[in-house]
Amino acid sequence: MLTRRLQILVDDERYERLSRRAAAEGTSIATLVRDAIDARYPAIDSDRNAAFERIRAAERMPVPLDPADLKQEILETSKWG
């Protein structure tokens, strides 16, 4: 539920860009602005979810059994290598 009003001023060129895009997508300029805010400044939960997904993906990576091989892989894929 939307509860806050935000008023901004934009130049004619930006307004026309937004107006054309909104018409093409069959939506409102306000929806485009809200979507742009969400894309640029995601909610904290979104950041946490993305981090969690990266951790889950890393868990599926094979890990060398030999410590020397593991050390070599870390050195090759890190900023310390």
C-alpha positions, 0 to 999 in steps of 0.5 A, spaced: 500 500 500 502 506 497 502 511 503 507 517 502 507 522 496 514 524 493 514 530 488 520 531 484 521 536 478 524 533 472 526 537 465 522 536 459 527 531 456 526 526 462 519 527 462 518 525 455 523 519 456 518 517 462 512 518 458 514 514 452 516 508 456 510 508 460 506 508 454 510 503 451 509 499 457 502 500 458 504 503 465 504 509 469 510 514 470 509 513 477 510 505 476 517 507 472 520 511 477 518 506 483 521 500 479 527 505 478 528 506 485 527 499 487 533 497 481 538 502 484 536 501 491 534 494 493 531 493 499 536 490 505 532 483 504 534 483 497 541 484 498 541 478 503 537 474 499 542 475 493 548 474 498 544 467 500 544 465 493 551 466 492 553 462 498 548 456 496 552 456 489 558 456 492 556 450 496 555 446 490 562 447 487 567 442 488 573 442 493 580 439 492 581 434 497 589 435 497 590 441 501 596 443 496 591 443 490 586 447 494 591 452 496 593 453 489 586 454 487 585 459 492 591 463 490 589 463 482 582 465 484 583 471 489 586 477 489 592 474 493 594 470 488 
